């Protein structure tokens, strides 16, 4: 999250490197891993919202036995919380 927060303050050349690194990092930028982390969040409201998201995803992908890899997504560079780094509205299931 610290990298996302500092990214806008970097020079353009470094910003592109930062964004490319974040976008290709298999842990930090994949929505299914963010969802798993949200299940363990310290705040009950975050955990409750996570369950709703997972239920929605499961309805959209009934053939999946677990939270599927969400293939088409984009990062929200203005996020101030780890679970907002994923542009959930633009994520395809």
N, C-alpha and C positions, 0 to 999 in steps of 0.2 A: 504494500500500500504506500510505503514511503516513496518508492520509485514513481508511482502514479502521481502522487502529490507534488513531487519535485519536477516532473516532466515538463509542465508548462513554462517553468522558469529557465529551462535550458536553451542554448542556442539551437537554431533550426536543424543543423547537421546532427547534433547530439540528440535532439528530440526524436528524429527519425530512427536513430539507433535504439533509443529507449522504447519507442512504440513497437518496433519490429521484435525486439527481445521479449517484451511483455506479450505480444500477440502470439508468439510461437512457444511460449513456456507452457508445458503441458499441465502444470499444477495451478499456476496462478490465473490462467485465463480461460480455463474450461468451465462452463457453467455447472456441469454435474459435480465437479469438485467443490465449487463455491456452495452448491446446495448441501453437500455433505457437511461442510464446515458450518453452515447456517443451522443445521440440526443440533449442533453442540454449542450454539451461541449462548452467552450468559443471560441474554434477555428473552423472557418467555414470548414476547410479541414477535420477535424475529423467528423463533422456533415455530410459532403458530403460522406465520406467513409462509414459512418454508414448507410446511405440511400441505398448505393450500396449493402452492406451486407444484409440488411433487404429485399431488392428486390430479391436478390439471394435466400435467405431462403424461401421467399414466393413462388418463382418458384419451389423450391424443395419440398415444402409442400403445394400444392394448396388447400387442404381441410381445412387448418387452417384459422381461421378468425382473428387471431392476431399472433404476433411472438410466435411460439410454444416453449415449454420448450425443450431445446437442451440436450438430455439425455446423449450422450456419448461425453465427452470432457476431456481434461487434462489441468492442469495449467502449465504455462510457468514460472518457478521459477526464470528465469533471467530477468524478465520484469522490465522495469524502468518507465513505464507509466501504469496507471490503466487499460487501454483498451488493453494492450499487455499481461495482466495476463492470458488471455485465449489463448490456442494454437489453433488458428482459423483453421489452416490447418488440425488438427487432430479432429476437432469437427464434429460430425455426426448429420444430421438433420432427 
